[in-house]
Amino acid sequence: MGKNTSQMISEAKALYKTLGSIYCPAIKQDVVFGHHGENHLFFDGHGHRRNEQNIRRRLYLLPLAPNIVKNGKPVKLKETRTIRVRGNIREADFYEIGLSCLNGKFTEFAVVIVRKFPIGPFHYYSIRSKHKRRRK
């Protein structure tokens, strides 16, 4: 039987605290795993809590994130948006780094989304599955 959500959350938070920053050859800079990405696992862009199924999916994919950042395929600029962060309006660039990974019995093409403000480092923002899983 699978883990319950609270177990997954505690394991993910412990893993997330150990990550710090990881060098990404695709963007030739470090990607910082900070509070923005951890918060985005549980809350959407408007600050509303995600549903349990969405949280579980992101937590399931989170252990793949360091490998994707280290070995990911070349990056593409997904979009540039004007967003509000702590009451300040800022421009942010969002990039996608993708890699096909083995996760348990399945091979998944997962994508890590990193965000970059004009001033500051690249930081991990989100992870998602790009295609349907294939049994290995």
Secondary structure, DSSP 8 states (H G I E B T S, - for coil): ----HHHHHHHHHHHHHHH-EEEETTTTEEEE--HHHHHHHHB-TTS-B--HHHHHHHHHHGGGHHHHHHH----EEEEEEEEEETTEEEEEEEEEEEEEEEETTEEEEEEEEEEE-SSS-EEEEEEEE-S--EE-
